[in-house]
Amino acid sequence: MHILNQDLEFFEENRTCSYFKNEISDMRYRYLNHCNIEDYQKKLERGWRRFGKVHFVPECRNCTKCISMRIDVKNFEFSKSQKRVLSKNKDTKLYIRPPTVTKEHIELYDKYHSFMHDKKLWPYNPIDIDDYVKSYVDGNVKFAKEFLYMRDNRLIGVALVDILPESISAIYCFYDHEYDYLSIGKYSILAQIKIAKELNIPYIYLGYWIDKHHSMGYKEEYKPFEILKNRASLNEEPIWEKYKH
């Protein structure tokens, strides 16, 4: 099927769940060559995510464990431990630019996923340039950015981030575990919060949160945050509520 010059919507049923071995998932996708800021904002508010030109949202019939969440930037205050992470990274250089791909990107991506395969049993298949471009560079509109973290003249972290007037969407982050002491994954989110505060952006969308999940539970650290209470279509109003726990 040739899809490069047209927008498509499709629904995938009974696919293997990415987060639970014994669950299946149902996903709605939209392949969009162009997505303006207003449409993208509308999707974010209704739980959609983006990888390249593919936008998606879970519509699982039998499970609601994946909860869309967003950080309340205005009311967020850095904790003592988060301030220590920021302090540890005072010499980490951050460059923000449109998404690209280099040999260093691919090597770091593969190194990160090989480590996570050993640590958390993530599936591991080395990525090629074409797949990386499709997931992280395509759809490279004006709001798409990459955050490059440098230390010792080395690329030690990459975060793919969409910056809109009313939202930041944290798409994906990978980093070098040789620099574990810097907590680059945490630092990346904290850096985005600092930028959001400077730009008066009210929310950072961290994607899907799963309470106490070994890979997705960490997002609870970034309080206060709101959770999406309904599965609103693009023609319905989303209901966001402050998470209380």
C-alpha positions in Angstrom: 0.0 0.0 0.0 1.4 3.4 -1.0 0.6 5.9 1.7 3.3 8.5 1.4 1.1 11.1 -0.3 -2.2 10.6 1.5 -3.6 10.8 5.0 -5.0 7.6 6.4 -6.9 6.4 9.5 -6.9 2.8 10.5 -7.7 0.6 13.6 -5.6 -2.3 14.8 -7.4 -4.9 17.0 -6.1 -7.6 19.2 -2.4 -6.6 19.0 0.1 -7.7 21.6 0.1 -5.2 24.5 3.4 -3.4 24.9 3.1 -3.3 28.7 1.4 -6.5 29.9 2.2 -10.0 28.7 -1.4 -11.3 29.2 -3.2 -8.3 27.7 -4.2 -7.4 24.2 -4.6 -3.9 22.9 -6.7 -2.0 20.3 -5.1 1.1 18.8 -6.4 3.8 16.5 -3.9 5.4 14.1 -3.8 8.4 11.9 -1.0 8.8 9.3 -0.8 12.5 8.6 1.5 14.2 6.2 0.7 17.5 7.7 -0.6 18.3 11.2 -1.2 21.9 12.2 -0.8 23.1 15.8 -4.5 23.4 16.5 -5.3 19.9 15.4 -2.3 18.5 17.3 -3.2 20.3 20.5 -6.7 18.9 20.2 -5.3 15.4 19.9 -2.9 15.8 22.9 -5.9 16.9 25.0 -7.6 13.7 24.1 -4.8 11.3 24.7 -3.2 11.0 21.3 0.6 10.5 20.8 2.9 11.0 17.9 5.8 9.1 16.4 6.9 10.6 13.1 3.8 11.1 10.9 1.9 8.5 12.8 -0.5 9.6 15.5 -2.2 7.0 17.8 -4.4 6.6 20.7 -5.3 3.4 22.7 -9.0 2.3 22.5 -8.6 -1.1 24.3 -12.0 -2.7 25.0 -11.0 -4.7 28.0 -8.4 -2.5 29.8 -8.0 1.1 30.9 -4.7 0.8 32.7 -2.9 3.2 30.4 -3.9 6.7 31.6 -3.0 9.9 29.8 -1.3 12.3 32.1 0.0 15.9 32.0 2.2 17.8 34.4 0.7 21.0 35.9 3.6 23.2 35.1 2.4 26.4 36.9 2.0 24.6 40.3 5.0 22.3 39.9 7.8 22.9 42.5 11.1 21.2 42.3 11.8 18.9 45.2 15.1 18.6 47.0 16.0 15.5 45.0 15.1 17.1 41.7 17.2 20.1 42.5 20.1 17.8 43.2 19.6 16.3 39.7 19.6 19.8 38.2 22.7 20.6 40.1 24.5 17.4 39.0 23.9 18.5 35.4 25.2 22.0 35.7 28.0 21.0 33.3 25.8 19.0 31.0 25.3 21.0 27.7 21.9 21.1 26.2 21.3 21.8 22.5 17.8 22.2 21.1 17.2 21.9 17.4 14.9 20.2 14.8 15.2 16.4 14.9 18.0 14.9 12.9 19.8 11.6 12.7 23.5 10.9 12.9 25.8 7.9 13.5 25.9 9.0 17.1 22.1 8.9 17.4 21.9 5.4 16.1 24.8 4.1 18.2 23.3 5.6 21.4 19.8 4.4 20.6 21.0 0.8 20.2 23.2 1.0 23.3 20.3 2.2 25.4 17.9 -0.4 24.2 20.5 -3.2 24.6 20.9 -2.1 28.2 17.2 -2.0 28.8 16.8 -5.5 27.2 19.2 -6.8 29.9 17.7 -4.7 32.7 14.0 -4.8 32.0 13.7 -7.5 29.3 12.6 -5.0 26.7 12.6 -6.5 23.2 15.8 -5.5 21.4 16.4 -5.1 17.7 19.0 -2.7 16.4 17.4 0.2 14.6 18.4 1.3 11.1 18.5 4.9 9.8 15.2 4.5 7.8 13.3 3.3 10.9 14.8 6.0 13.1 13.8 8.7 10.5 10.2 7.3 10.3 9.8 7.3 14.1 11.6 10.5 15.1 12.5 12.7 12.2 9.5 12.5 9.8 6.7 14.8 10.6 9.4 17.3 11.3 7.2 20.4 11.5 8.1 23.6 13.2 7.1 22.4 16.7 9.2 19.2 16.6 12.5 19.4 18.5 15.3 17.2 19.7 17.1 17.9 23.0 20.7 16.8 22.8 22.6 16.3 26.0 26.4 16.5 25.8 29.1 15.6 28.3 32.8 15.2 27.8 32.3 16.1 24.1 30.0 13.0 23.8 26.3 12.7 23.0 24.9 11.1 26.1 21.2 11.7 25.7 18.5 12.5 23.2 15.0 13.6 23.9 12.4 14.0 21.2 10.0 16.9 22.2 7.2 18.8 20.6 6.9 22.4 21.8 3.5 24.0 21.1 2.2 27.4 22.5 0.0 25.6 25.1 1.8 22.3 25.5 5.0 20.4 25.5 4.8 16.8 24.5 7.6 14.5 25.7 7.7 11.9 22.9 10.8 9.7 23.7 14.1 9.8 25.5 17.2 7.6 25.3 20.5 8.0 27.0 23.9 6.5 27.9 23.7 4.4 31.1 27.5 4.9 31.6 26.3 8.3 32.9 23.8 6.9 35.3 25.0 9.2 38.1 23.6 12.1 36.2 20.1 10.7 36.0 19.7 12.0 32.4 16.2 10.6 32.0 15.0 12.6 35.0 17.1 15.6 34.0 15.5 15.7 30.6 12.0 16.0 32.1 13.1 18.6 34.6 14.8 20.6 31.8 11.5 20.5 29.9 9.6 21.8 33.0 12.1 24.7 33.4 11.6 25.6 29.7 7.8 25.3 30.0 7.9 27.7 33.1 10.0 30.2 31.2 7.6 30.1 28.2 4.4 30.1 30.3 3.4 26.8 28.8 0.8 25.3 31.2 1.2 21.5 30.5 3.7 18.9 29.7 2.2 15.7 28.3 4.2 12.7 29.4 2.1 10.2 27.5 0.6 7.2 29.3 1.1 6.5 33.0 0.5 3.1 34.5 0.4 3.0 38.3 3.3 0.9 39.8 4.4 -0.3 36.4 8.1 -1.1 36.2 8.5 1.0 33.1 5.7 3.5 33.3 5.1 4.1 37.0 8.0 6.6 37.3 5.8 9.4 35.9 4.0 9.7 39.3 7.2 11.5 40.5 6.2 14.7 38.6 3.4 16.0 40.8 1.1 17.8 40.6 -0.3 16.2 37.5 -3.7 15.7 35.8 -5.2 12.6 34.3 -7.6 12.1 31.5 -10.8 10.6 32.8 -12.6 9.9 29.6 -11.9 8.6 26.1 -13.1 11.6 24.2 -13.4 11.5 20.5 -12.1 14.5 18.6 -15.7 15.8 18.6 -16.1 15.4 22.4 -14.8 17.4 25.3 -12.0 15.7 27.3 -12.3 15.6 31.1 -9.0 16.2 32.9 -8.8 16.0 36.7 -6.1 16.6 39.2 -4.6 13.4 40.4 -5.1 12.9 44.1 -3.2 10.2 45.9 
